[in-house]
Amino acid sequence: MSSLSHSDNISGNNVEQKESFINNDIEQKETQKETNVAILAEGLFLTNLLLIPVIPFLVLLYLFRKYSDRPDSVAYNHLRQTFIASILAGIFIVIIVGIFYFFSNTSAAVTWTIIITYLTCIHSLFVMLGIYGLSKAMAGQTVKFPLISSK
């Protein structure tokens, strides 16, 4: 009789171990999926800055809206940071340069020197933020860019 209860106890432990293993496997897959989305978000941010301006931004917008129901996830954190940073990059690069160009003497060499210096510095800053965010995403960690609240 005691051998029966002992074997029941062993089989019960095996079932618990299998359930625990399955739950851990599901959690690992979900974490890996979120990490992959975070990496994709940072890659899209860098692609928006370096290769093609509009299409990656639209994909970021779509993913940002898709993951907005999970505000505590790593994926949402990276999507939110890169989406807002993309908007700020557009403002700082396109609009401010446009305003400066419109209100300055475009035939003066100093105007073009200032515009090119400004673009180089601001663009490089956003690229470096994207690389920093990409390294955080690859590590599965959240990121906080300067001037963007973490909510």
DSSP file (Angstrom, degrees, kcal/mol; ACC not computed):
  #  RESIDUE AA STRUCTURE BP1 BP2  ACC     N-H-->O    O-->H-N    N-H-->O    O-->H-N    TCO  KAPPA ALPHA  PHI   PSI    X-CA   Y-CA   Z-CA
    1    1 A M     >        0   0    0      0, 0.0     4,-1.8     0, 0.0     5,-0.2   0.000 360.0 360.0 360.0 -40.9    0.0    0.0    0.0
    2    2 A S  H  >  +     0   0    0      1,-0.2     4,-2.0     2,-0.2     5,-0.1   0.834 360.0  56.8 -68.3 -30.1    2.8    2.4    0.8
    3    3 A S  H  > S+     0   0    0      2,-0.2     4,-2.3     1,-0.2    -1,-0.2   0.863 105.1  52.7 -68.1 -33.8    4.4    1.6   -2.5
    4    4 A L  H  > S+     0   0    0      2,-0.2     4,-2.5     1,-0.2    -2,-0.2   0.934 110.5  45.2 -65.9 -45.7    1.3    2.6   -4.3
    5    5 A S  H  X S+     0   0    0     -4,-1.8     4,-2.1     1,-0.2    -2,-0.2   0.863 112.2  53.2 -67.7 -33.1    1.1    6.0   -2.6
    6    6 A H  H  X S+     0   0    0     -4,-2.0     4,-2.1     2,-0.2    -1,-0.2   0.916 110.8  45.8 -66.1 -41.9    4.8    6.5   -3.2
    7    7 A S  H  X S+     0   0    0     -4,-2.3     4,-2.6     2,-0.2    -2,-0.2   0.866 111.9  52.1 -70.0 -34.6    4.3    5.8   -7.0
    8    8 A D  H  X S+     0   0    0     -4,-2.5     4,-2.2     2,-0.2    -1,-0.2   0.898 109.5  50.2 -63.5 -39.6    1.3    8.1   -7.0
    9    9 A N  H  X S+     0   0    0     -4,-2.1     4,-2.0     2,-0.2    -2,-0.2   0.896 111.0  48.8 -65.4 -40.6    3.4   10.8   -5.4
   10   10 A I  H  X S+     0   0    0     -4,-2.1     4,-2.2     2,-0.2    -2,-0.2   0.931 112.7  46.7 -65.7 -45.6    6.2   10.3   -8.0
   11   11 A S  H  X S+     0   0    0     -4,-2.6     4,-2.0     1,-0.2    -2,-0.2   0.869 111.1  53.3 -66.2 -34.1    3.8   10.5  -10.9
   12   12 A G  H  X S+     0   0    0     -4,-2.2     4,-2.1     2,-0.2    -1,-0.2   0.897 108.9  49.0 -64.2 -40.0    2.1   13.6   -9.4
   13   13 A N  H  X S+     0   0    0     -4,-2.0     4,-2.6     2,-0.2    -2,-0.2   0.885 108.9  53.3 -65.8 -38.7    5.5   15.2   -9.1
   14   14 A N  H  X S+     0   0    0     -4,-2.2     4,-2.5     2,-0.2    -2,-0.2   0.901 108.5  49.4 -63.0 -40.4    6.2   14.4  -12.8
   15   15 A V  H  X S+     0   0    0     -4,-2.0     4,-2.6     2,-0.2    -1,-0.2   0.923 112.2  48.0 -64.9 -43.6    3.0   16.0  -13.9
   16   16 A E  H  X S+     0   0    0     -4,-2.1     4,-2.5     1,-0.2    -2,-0.2   0.900 111.9  49.9 -63.1 -40.4    3.8   19.1  -11.9
   17   17 A Q  H  X S+     0   0    0     -4,-2.6     4,-2.6     2,-0.2    -2,-0.2   0.903 111.2  48.8 -65.1 -41.1    7.3   19.2  -13.3
   18   18 A K  H  X S+     0   0    0     -4,-2.5     4,-2.6     2,-0.2    -2,-0.2   0.915 112.3  48.2 -64.4 -43.0    5.9   18.9  -16.9
   19   19 A E  H  X S+     0   0    0     -4,-2.6     4,-2.7     2,-0.2    -2,-0.2   0.913 112.7  48.9 -63.4 -41.6    3.4   21.6  -16.3
   20   20 A S  H  X S+     0   0    0     -4,-2.5     4,-2.5     2,-0.2    -2,-0.2   0.915 111.7  49.2 -63.4 -42.7    6.1   23.8  -14.9
   21   21 A F  H  X S+     0   0    0     -4,-2.6     4,-2.3     2,-0.2    -2,-0.2   0.911 112.1  48.2 -62.6 -43.3    8.4   23.1  -17.8
   22   22 A I  H  X S+     0   0    0     -4,-2.6     4,-2.3     2,-0.2    -2,-0.2   0.919 112.1  48.9 -64.3 -44.1    5.6   23.9  -20.3
   23   23 A N  H  X S+     0   0    0     -4,-2.7     4,-2.4     1,-0.2    -2,-0.2   0.910 112.2  48.5 -62.7 -41.9    4.7   27.2  -18.5
   24   24 A N  H  X S+     0   0    0     -4,-2.5     4,-2.5     1,-0.2    -1,-0.2   0.899 110.8  51.2 -64.1 -39.6    8.4   28.2  -18.5
   25   25 A D  H  X S+     0   0    0     -4,-2.3     4,-2.2     2,-0.2    -2,-0.2   0.902 110.6  48.2 -64.4 -41.2    8.7   27.3  -22.2
   26   26 A I  H  X S+     0   0    0     -4,-2.3     4,-2.3     2,-0.2    -2,-0.2   0.914 112.2  49.3 -65.3 -43.2    5.6   29.5  -23.0
   27   27 A E  H  X S+     0   0    0     -4,-2.4     4,-2.5     1,-0.2    -2,-0.2   0.897 110.7  50.5 -63.3 -40.3    7.0   32.4  -20.9
   28   28 A Q  H  X S+     0   0    0     -4,-2.5     4,-2.5     2,-0.2    -1,-0.2   0.905 110.6  49.0 -64.4 -41.1   10.3   32.1  -22.7
   29   29 A K  H  X S+     0   0    0     -4,-2.2     4,-2.2     2,-0.2    -2,-0.2   0.900 112.2  48.2 -65.6 -39.8    8.7   32.2  -26.1
   30   30 A E  H  X S+     0   0    0     -4,-2.3     4,-2.3     2,-0.2    -2,-0.2   0.909 112.5  48.6 -66.2 -42.0    6.6   35.2  -25.2
   31   31 A T  H  X S+     0   0    0     -4,-2.5     4,-2.3     1,-0.2    -2,-0.2   0.910 111.6  49.6 -63.3 -42.0    9.6   37.0  -23.8
   32   32 A Q  H  X S+     0   0    0     -4,-2.5     4,-2.4     2,-0.2    -2,-0.2   0.878 109.5  52.0 -64.8 -37.5   11.6   36.2  -27.0
   33   33 A K  H  X S+     0   0    0     -4,-2.2     4,-2.2     2,-0.2    -2,-0.2   0.926 110.4  47.8 -64.1 -44.1    8.7   37.4  -29.1
   34   34 A E  H  X S+     0   0    0     -4,-2.3     4,-2.4     1,-0.2    -2,-0.2   0.903 111.3  50.9 -63.8 -40.0    8.6   40.7  -27.2
   35   35 A T  H  X S+     0   0    0     -4,-2.3     4,-2.5     1,-0.2    -1,-0.2   0.911 109.4  50.9 -62.7 -41.8   12.4   41.0  -27.6
   36   36 A N  H  X S+     0   0    0     -4,-2.4     4,-2.4     2,-0.2    -2,-0.2   0.894 110.3  48.6 -63.4 -39.9   12.1   40.4  -31.3
   37   37 A V  H  X S+     0   0    0     -4,-2.2     4,-2.5     2,-0.2    -1,-0.2   0.893 110.7  51.4 -66.9 -38.7    9.5   43.1  -31.7
   38   38 A A  H  X S+     0   0    0     -4,-2.4     4,-2.1     2,-0.2    -2,-0.2   0.914 111.0  47.8 -63.5 -42.1   11.7   45.5  -29.6
   39   39 A I  H  X S+     0   0    0     -4,-2.5     4,-2.4    98,-0.3    -2,-0.2   0.908 111.4  51.0 -63.7 -41.5   14.6   44.8  -32.0
   40   40 A L  H  X S+     0   0    0     -4,-2.4     4,-2.7     2,-0.2    -2,-0.2   0.903 108.0  53.0 -61.7 -41.5   12.4   45.3  -35.0
   41   41 A A  H  X S+     0   0    0     -4,-2.5     4,-2.1     1,-0.2    -2,-0.2   0.929 111.6  44.5 -60.7 -45.8   11.2   48.7  -33.5
   42   42 A E  H  X S+     0   0    0     -4,-2.1     4,-2.3     2,-0.2    -1,-0.2   0.885 112.8  51.9 -67.7 -37.7   14.7   49.9  -33.1
   43   43 A G  H  X S+     0   0    0     -4,-2.4     4,-2.5     2,-0.2    -2,-0.2   0.899 110.0  49.0 -64.0 -40.2   15.7   48.6  -36.6
   44   44 A L  H  X S+     0   0    0     -4,-2.7     4,-2.5     2,-0.2    -2,-0.2   0.886 109.1  53.2 -65.8 -38.2   12.7   50.5  -38.1
   45   45 A F  H  X S+     0   0    0     -4,-2.1     4,-1.6     2,-0.2    -2,-0.2   0.936 112.4  43.8 -61.0 -46.5   13.8   53.6  -36.3
   46   46 A L  H  X S+     0   0    0     -4,-2.3     4,-2.8     2,-0.2     5,-0.3   0.884 113.0  51.7 -67.7 -37.8   17.3   53.4  -37.7
   47   47 A T  H  X>S+     0   0    0     -4,-2.5     4,-2.3     1,-0.2     5,-1.4   0.892 107.4  53.7 -63.9 -39.0   16.0   52.5  -41.2
   48   48 A N  H  <5S+     0   0    0     -4,-2.5    -1,-0.2     1,-0.2    -2,-0.2   0.872 116.0  39.6 -61.7 -37.5   13.7   55.6  -41.0
   49   49 A L  H  <5S+     0   0    0     -4,-1.6    -2,-0.2    -5,-0.2    -1,-0.2   0.863 128.2  27.6 -79.3 -36.9   16.7   57.8  -40.2
   50   50 A L  H  <5S+     0   0    0     -4,-2.8    -3,-0.2     2,-0.1    -2,-0.2   0.763 130.0  11.1-104.2 -28.3   19.3   56.2  -42.5
   51   51 A L  T  <5S+     0   0    0     -4,-2.3    -3,-0.2    -5,-0.3    -4,-0.1   0.780 122.2  11.5-117.6 -68.2   17.6   54.6  -45.5
   52   52 A I      < -     0   0    0     -5,-1.4    -1,-0.3     1,-0.1    -2,-0.1  -0.972  59.2-158.2-125.1 117.2   13.9   55.3  -46.3
   53   53 A P  S    S+     0   0    0      0, 0.0     4,-0.4     0, 0.0    -1,-0.1   0.879  77.8  27.7 -69.0 -41.9   12.1   58.0  -44.3
   54   54 A V  S  > S+     0   0    0      2,-0.1     4,-2.0     3,-0.1     3,-0.2   0.902 107.2  60.1 -97.1 -42.4    8.4   57.3  -44.4
   55   55 A I  H  > S+     0   0    0      1,-0.2     4,-1.9     2,-0.2     5,-0.2   0.908 106.0  47.4 -60.2 -47.8    7.7   53.6  -44.8
   56   56 A P  H  > S+     0   0    0      0, 0.0     4,-2.5     0, 0.0    -1,-0.2   0.862 109.5  56.1 -62.1 -32.4    9.4   52.4  -41.6
   57   57 A F  H  > S+     0   0    0     -4,-0.4     4,-2.4     2,-0.2    -2,-0.2   0.909 106.6  49.2 -63.7 -41.3    7.6   55.1  -39.7
   58   58 A L  H  X S+     0   0    0     -4,-2.0     4,-2.2     2,-0.2    -1,-0.2   0.882 110.7  49.9 -66.3 -37.7    4.2   53.8  -40.9
   59   59 A V  H  X S+     0   0    0     -4,-1.9     4,-2.7     2,-0.2     5,-0.2   0.906 109.9  51.7 -65.3 -41.1    5.2   50.3  -39.9
   60   60 A L  H  X S+     0   0    0     -4,-2.5     4,-2.9     2,-0.2    -2,-0.2   0.915 108.7  51.1 -59.2 -43.5    6.2   51.7  -36.4
   61   61 A L  H  X S+     0   0    0     -4,-2.4     4,-2.2     2,-0.2    -2,-0.2   0.921 110.7  48.5 -59.8 -45.1    2.8   53.4  -36.2
   62   62 A Y  H  X S+     0   0    0     -4,-2.2     4,-2.1     2,-0.2    -2,-0.2   0.940 114.9  43.9 -61.3 -48.7    1.1   50.1  -37.0
   63   63 A L  H  X S+     0   0    0     -4,-2.7     4,-2.4     2,-0.2    -2,-0.2   0.882 110.7  55.7 -65.6 -38.2    3.1   48.1  -34.4
   64   64 A F  H  < S+     0   0    0     -4,-2.9     4,-0.3    -5,-0.2    -1,-0.2   0.919 111.7  43.0 -59.7 -44.4    2.7   50.8  -31.8
   65   65 A R  H >< S+     0   0    0     -4,-2.2     3,-0.7    -5,-0.2    -1,-0.2   0.865 112.2  54.4 -69.2 -35.8   -1.0   50.7  -32.1
   66   66 A K  H 3< S+     0   0    0     -4,-2.1     3,-0.4     1,-0.2    -2,-0.2   0.885 115.5  37.7 -66.1 -39.1   -1.0   46.9  -32.2
   67   67 A Y  T >< S+     0   0    0     -4,-2.4     3,-1.8     1,-0.2    -1,-0.2   0.294  84.8 103.4 -96.5   9.7    1.0   46.6  -28.9
   68   68 A S  T <  S+     0   0    0     -3,-0.7    -1,-0.2     1,-0.3    -2,-0.1   0.679  71.2  66.2 -68.3 -15.8   -0.7   49.5  -27.1
   69   69 A D  T 3  S+     0   0    0     -3,-0.4    -1,-0.3     1,-0.2     3,-0.1   0.524  98.0  56.0 -81.5  -4.2   -2.8   47.1  -25.1
   70   70 A R    X   +     0   0    0     -3,-1.8     3,-1.7     1,-0.1     6,-0.4  -0.593  62.1 163.4-123.2  69.4    0.4   45.8  -23.3
   71   71 A P  T 3  S+     0   0    0      0, 0.0    -1,-0.1     0, 0.0    -2,-0.1   0.657  72.2  55.8 -67.6 -15.0    1.9   49.0  -21.9
   72   72 A D  T 3  S+     0   0    0     -3,-0.1     2,-0.1     4,-0.1    -3,-0.0   0.428  85.9 106.0 -95.4   1.7    4.2   47.1  -19.5
   73   73 A S  S <> S-     0   0    0     -3,-1.7     4,-2.0    -6,-0.2     5,-0.1  -0.432  75.5-126.5 -83.9 156.3    5.9   45.0  -22.1
   74   74 A V  H  > S+     0   0    0      2,-0.2     4,-2.2     1,-0.2     5,-0.2   0.883 111.4  55.6 -63.4 -39.4    9.4   45.5  -23.4
   75   75 A A  H  > S+     0   0    0      1,-0.2     4,-2.6     2,-0.2    -1,-0.2   0.936 108.2  46.2 -61.1 -47.5    8.1   45.6  -27.0
   76   76 A Y  H  > S+     0   0    0     -6,-0.4     4,-3.0     1,-0.2     5,-0.3   0.897 109.5  55.8 -64.1 -39.3    5.7   48.4  -26.2
   77   77 A N  H  X S+     0   0    0     -4,-2.0     4,-2.3     1,-0.2    -1,-0.2   0.941 112.7  41.0 -57.6 -48.6    8.4   50.4  -24.4
   78   78 A H  H  X S+     0   0    0     -4,-2.2     4,-2.6     2,-0.2     5,-0.3   0.890 115.1  51.5 -68.7 -39.4   10.7   50.3  -27.4
   79   79 A L  H  X S+     0   0    0     -4,-2.6     4,-2.3    -5,-0.2    -2,-0.2   0.921 112.4  46.1 -63.5 -42.6    7.8   51.0  -29.9
   80   80 A R  H  X S+     0   0    0     -4,-3.0     4,-2.4    -5,-0.2     5,-0.3   0.934 114.2  47.2 -65.9 -45.9    6.7   54.0  -27.9
   81   81 A Q  H  X S+     0   0    0     -4,-2.3     4,-2.3    -5,-0.3    -2,-0.2   0.924 116.3  43.5 -63.3 -44.1   10.2   55.4  -27.5
   82   82 A T  H  X S+     0   0    0     -4,-2.6     4,-2.1     2,-0.2    -1,-0.2   0.862 112.4  52.9 -72.2 -34.2   11.1   54.9  -31.2
   83   83 A F  H  X S+     0   0    0     -4,-2.3     4,-1.8    -5,-0.3    -2,-0.2   0.950 114.3  41.3 -64.4 -48.2    7.7   56.2  -32.4
   84   84 A I  H  X S+     0   0    0     -4,-2.4     4,-2.6     1,-0.2    -2,-0.2   0.900 114.1  52.8 -66.7 -39.8    8.0   59.5  -30.4
   85   85 A A  H  X S+     0   0    0     -4,-2.3     4,-2.7    -5,-0.3    -1,-0.2   0.863 106.7  53.8 -64.4 -34.4   11.7   59.8  -31.3
   86   86 A S  H  X S+     0   0    0     -4,-2.1     4,-2.2     2,-0.2    -1,-0.2   0.903 109.3  47.6 -65.2 -40.7   10.8   59.5  -35.0
   87   87 A I  H  X S+     0   0    0     -4,-1.8     4,-2.2     2,-0.2    -2,-0.2   0.932 113.5  47.7 -65.2 -44.7    8.3   62.3  -34.6
   88   88 A L  H  X S+     0   0    0     -4,-2.6     4,-3.2     1,-0.2     5,-0.3   0.898 109.9  52.9 -62.9 -39.9   10.9   64.4  -32.8
   89   89 A A  H  X S+     0   0    0     -4,-2.7     4,-2.8     1,-0.2     5,-0.4   0.913 108.9  50.2 -61.9 -41.9   13.5   63.6  -35.4
   90   90 A G  H  X>S+     0   0    0     -4,-2.2     4,-1.8     2,-0.2     5,-1.4   0.907 113.5  45.7 -61.3 -42.0   11.1   64.8  -38.1
   91   91 A I  I  <>S+     0   0    0     -4,-2.2     5,-2.1     3,-0.2     6,-0.2   0.956 117.6  42.4 -65.7 -49.7   10.5   68.0  -36.3
   92   92 A F  I  <5S+     0   0    0     -4,-3.2     5,-0.3     3,-0.2    -2,-0.2   0.854 124.5  34.6 -67.9 -35.0   14.1   68.7  -35.5
   93   93 A I  I  X5S+     0   0    0     -4,-2.8     4,-0.5    -5,-0.3    -3,-0.2   0.941 129.8  23.6 -87.8 -50.6   15.4   67.7  -39.0
   94   94 A V  I  X5S+     0   0    0     -4,-1.8     4,-2.2    -5,-0.4    -3,-0.2   0.956 125.9  38.4 -85.0 -53.8   12.7   68.8  -41.4
   95   95 A I  I  ><S+     0   0    0     -5,-1.4     4,-2.6     2,-0.2     5,-0.2   0.937 118.3  44.9 -70.8 -47.2   10.7   71.5  -39.8
   96   96 A I  H  ><S+     0   0    0     -5,-2.1     4,-2.6     1,-0.2    -1,-0.2   0.908 115.8  47.6 -66.3 -40.3   13.5   73.4  -38.0
   97   97 A V  H  X S+     0   0    0     -4,-0.5     4,-2.8    -5,-0.3    -1,-0.2   0.904 111.9  51.7 -64.9 -39.1   15.8   73.3  -41.0
   98   98 A G  H  X S+     0   0    0     -4,-2.2     4,-2.5     2,-0.2    -2,-0.2   0.915 111.1  46.7 -61.7 -43.2   12.9   74.4  -43.2
   99   99 A I  H  X S+     0   0    0     -4,-2.6     4,-2.2     2,-0.2    -2,-0.2   0.935 113.7  47.8 -63.9 -45.9   12.2   77.4  -40.9
  100  100 A F  H  < S+     0   0    0     -4,-2.6     4,-0.4     1,-0.2    -2,-0.2   0.911 113.3  48.4 -61.7 -42.0   15.8   78.3  -40.8
  101  101 A Y  H >< S+     0   0    0     -4,-2.8     3,-0.9     1,-0.2    -1,-0.2   0.913 111.9  49.8 -63.1 -43.2   16.1   78.1  -44.6
  102  102 A F  H 3< S+     0   0    0     -4,-2.5    -2,-0.2     1,-0.2    -1,-0.2   0.876 115.5  41.2 -65.8 -38.9   13.0   80.1  -45.1
  103  103 A F  T 3< S+     0   0    0     -4,-2.2     2,-0.2    -5,-0.2    -1,-0.2   0.285 107.0  72.8 -96.4  11.1   14.0   83.0  -42.8
  104  104 A S  S <  S-     0   0    0     -3,-0.9     2,-1.0    -4,-0.4     3,-0.0  -0.736  91.2 -94.3-121.2 171.5   17.7   83.2  -43.8
  105  105 A N    >   -     0   0    0     -2,-0.2     3,-1.4     1,-0.2     6,-0.3  -0.744  34.6-166.1 -84.0 104.5   19.8   84.4  -46.7
  106  106 A T  T 3  S+     0   0    0     -2,-1.0    -1,-0.2     1,-0.3     6,-0.1   0.595  81.8  62.7 -73.9  -8.7   20.2   81.3  -48.7
  107  107 A S  T 3  S+     0   0    0      4,-0.0     2,-0.3    -3,-0.0    -1,-0.3   0.599  83.4  95.2 -89.2 -10.1   23.0   82.7  -50.8
  108  108 A A  S X> S-     0   0    0     -3,-1.4     4,-1.2     1,-0.1     3,-0.5  -0.632  71.4-141.8 -83.6 136.8   25.3   83.2  -47.8
  109  109 A A  H 3> S+     0   0    0     -2,-0.3     4,-2.2     1,-0.2     5,-0.2   0.835 100.0  62.1 -64.7 -33.4   27.8   80.5  -47.2
  110  110 A V  H 3> S+     0   0    0      1,-0.2     4,-2.4     2,-0.2    -1,-0.2   0.848  98.5  56.8 -64.6 -32.6   27.4   80.8  -43.4
  111  111 A T  H <> S+     0   0    0     -3,-0.5     4,-2.5    -6,-0.3    -1,-0.2   0.944 109.9  43.5 -61.8 -48.4   23.7   79.8  -43.8
  112  112 A W  H  X S+     0   0    0     -4,-1.2     4,-2.6     2,-0.2     5,-0.2   0.847 111.7  54.6 -68.5 -33.0   24.6   76.6  -45.5
  113  113 A T  H  X S+     0   0    0     -4,-2.2     4,-2.3     2,-0.2     5,-0.2   0.929 110.9  45.3 -64.2 -43.9   27.4   75.9  -43.0
  114  114 A I  H  X S+     0   0    0     -4,-2.4     4,-2.8     2,-0.2    -2,-0.2   0.927 114.1  48.7 -65.5 -44.3   25.0   76.3  -40.1
  115  115 A I  H  X S+     0   0    0     -4,-2.5     4,-2.8     2,-0.2     5,-0.2   0.935 114.2  45.2 -62.5 -46.6   22.3   74.1  -41.8
  116  116 A I  H  X S+     0   0    0     -4,-2.6     4,-2.4     2,-0.2    -1,-0.2   0.902 114.8  47.9 -66.6 -40.6   24.8   71.3  -42.6
  117  117 A T  H  X S+     0   0    0     -4,-2.3     4,-2.4    -5,-0.2     5,-0.2   0.930 113.3  48.2 -63.9 -45.3   26.4   71.5  -39.1
  118  118 A Y  H  X S+     0   0    0     -4,-2.8     4,-2.8    -5,-0.2     5,-0.3   0.944 113.1  47.5 -59.7 -49.3   23.0   71.4  -37.5
  119  119 A L  H  X S+     0   0    0     -4,-2.8     4,-2.5     1,-0.2     5,-0.3   0.905 112.0  50.3 -60.1 -42.3   21.8   68.5  -39.6
  120  120 A T  H  X S+     0   0    0     -4,-2.4     4,-2.0    -5,-0.2    -1,-0.2   0.930 114.9  42.6 -62.8 -45.9   25.0   66.5  -39.0
  121  121 A C  H  X S+     0   0    0     -4,-2.4     4,-2.1     2,-0.2    -2,-0.2   0.944 118.7  42.4 -67.7 -48.9   24.8   67.0  -35.2
  122  122 A I  H  X S+     0   0    0     -4,-2.8     4,-2.2    -5,-0.2     5,-0.2   0.927 116.0  48.5 -66.6 -45.2   21.0   66.3  -34.8
  123  123 A H  H  X S+     0   0    0     -4,-2.5     4,-2.3    -5,-0.3    -1,-0.2   0.926 112.2  49.3 -61.5 -44.6   21.0   63.4  -37.2
  124  124 A S  H  X S+     0   0    0     -4,-2.0     4,-2.6    -5,-0.3    -1,-0.2   0.881 107.9  55.1 -62.3 -38.3   24.0   61.8  -35.5
  125  125 A L  H  X S+     0   0    0     -4,-2.1     4,-2.1     1,-0.2    -1,-0.2   0.934 110.0  45.2 -60.1 -47.1   22.3   62.3  -32.1
  126  126 A F  H  X S+     0   0    0     -4,-2.2     4,-2.2     2,-0.2    -2,-0.2   0.874 111.8  52.2 -67.2 -36.8   19.2   60.4  -33.2
  127  127 A V  H  X S+     0   0    0     -4,-2.3     4,-2.3     2,-0.2    -1,-0.2   0.922 109.7  49.5 -63.7 -43.0   21.3   57.6  -34.9
  128  128 A M  H  X S+     0   0    0     -4,-2.6     4,-2.4     1,-0.2    -2,-0.2   0.887 109.5  51.5 -64.9 -37.6   23.2   57.2  -31.6
  129  129 A L  H  X S+     0   0    0     -4,-2.1     4,-2.7     2,-0.2    -1,-0.2   0.900 109.8  50.9 -62.5 -39.9   20.0   57.0  -29.7
  130  130 A G  H  X S+     0   0    0     -4,-2.2     4,-2.3     2,-0.2    -2,-0.2   0.890 110.2  48.0 -64.9 -39.5   18.8   54.3  -32.1
  131  131 A I  H  X S+     0   0    0     -4,-2.3     4,-2.2     2,-0.2    -2,-0.2   0.904 112.1  49.8 -67.7 -40.8   22.0   52.3  -31.7
  132  132 A Y  H  X S+     0   0    0     -4,-2.4     4,-2.0     2,-0.2    -2,-0.2   0.932 112.4  47.7 -60.9 -46.2   21.7   52.6  -27.9
  133  133 A G  H  X S+     0   0    0     -4,-2.7     4,-2.6     1,-0.2    -2,-0.2   0.879 109.2  54.1 -63.1 -38.0   18.0   51.5  -28.1
  134  134 A L  H  X S+     0   0    0     -4,-2.3     4,-2.5     2,-0.2    -1,-0.2   0.906 107.5  49.9 -63.5 -41.2   19.0   48.6  -30.3
  135  135 A S  H  X S+     0   0    0     -4,-2.2     4,-1.1     1,-0.2    -1,-0.2   0.896 112.1  48.1 -65.2 -38.1   21.6   47.3  -27.8
  136  136 A K  H  <>S+     0   0    0     -4,-2.0     5,-2.8     2,-0.2     4,-0.4   0.897 111.5  50.5 -66.4 -40.0   19.0   47.5  -25.0
  137  137 A A  H ><5S+     0   0    0     -4,-2.6     3,-1.3     1,-0.2   -98,-0.3   0.906 107.4  52.7 -64.8 -41.3   16.4   45.7  -27.2
  138  138 A M  H 3<5S+     0   0    0     -4,-2.5    -1,-0.2     1,-0.3    -2,-0.2   0.794 109.4  50.2 -65.9 -26.3   18.9   42.9  -28.0
  139  139 A A  T 3<5S-     0   0    0     -4,-1.1    -1,-0.3    -5,-0.2    -2,-0.2   0.500 116.3-117.3 -86.2  -4.9   19.5   42.5  -24.2
  140  140 A G  T < 5S+     0   0    0     -3,-1.3     2,-0.3    -4,-0.4    -3,-0.2   0.749  71.4 131.6  76.2  23.9   15.8   42.3  -23.6
  141  141 A Q      < -     0   0    0     -5,-2.8    -1,-0.3    -6,-0.1    -2,-0.1  -0.710  59.3-108.9-108.2 158.6   15.8   45.5  -21.5
  142  142 A T        -     0   0    0     -2,-0.3     2,-0.3    -3,-0.1    -1,-0.1  -0.376  32.0-147.2 -77.8 165.2   13.6   48.6  -21.6
  143  143 A V        -     0   0    0    -69,-0.2     2,-0.4    -2,-0.1   -62,-0.1  -0.962  11.6-162.0-134.3 150.0   15.0   51.9  -22.9
  144  144 A K        -     0   0    0     -2,-0.3     6,-0.1   -63,-0.0     3,-0.1  -0.921  12.0-156.0-134.4 110.2   14.3   55.5  -22.0
  145  145 A F    >   -     0   0    0     -2,-0.4     3,-1.4     4,-0.1    -2,-0.0  -0.527  35.1 -94.0 -77.3 149.8   15.4   58.2  -24.5
  146  146 A P  T 3  S+     0   0    0      0, 0.0    -1,-0.1     0, 0.0     3,-0.1  -0.338 108.7  17.0 -61.5 146.3   16.1   61.7  -23.1
  147  147 A L  T 3  S+     0   0    0      1,-0.1     2,-0.5    -3,-0.1    -2,-0.0   0.428 103.4 101.8  70.6   1.7   13.2   64.1  -23.3
  148  148 A I  S <  S-     0   0    0     -3,-1.4    -1,-0.1     2,-0.0   -67,-0.0  -0.965  71.8-131.4-117.0 119.3   10.7   61.3  -23.8
  149  149 A S        -     0   0    0     -2,-0.5    -4,-0.1     1,-0.1     0, 0.0  -0.305   4.5-138.8 -68.7 151.5    8.7   60.3  -20.7
  150  150 A S              0   0    0     -6,-0.1    -1,-0.1     1,-0.0   -69,-0.1   0.456 360.0 360.0 -89.4  -0.1    8.5   56.6  -19.8
  151  151 A K              0   0    0      0, 0.0    -2,-0.1     0, 0.0    -1,-0.0   0.404 360.0 360.0  69.0 360.0    4.8   57.1  -18.9
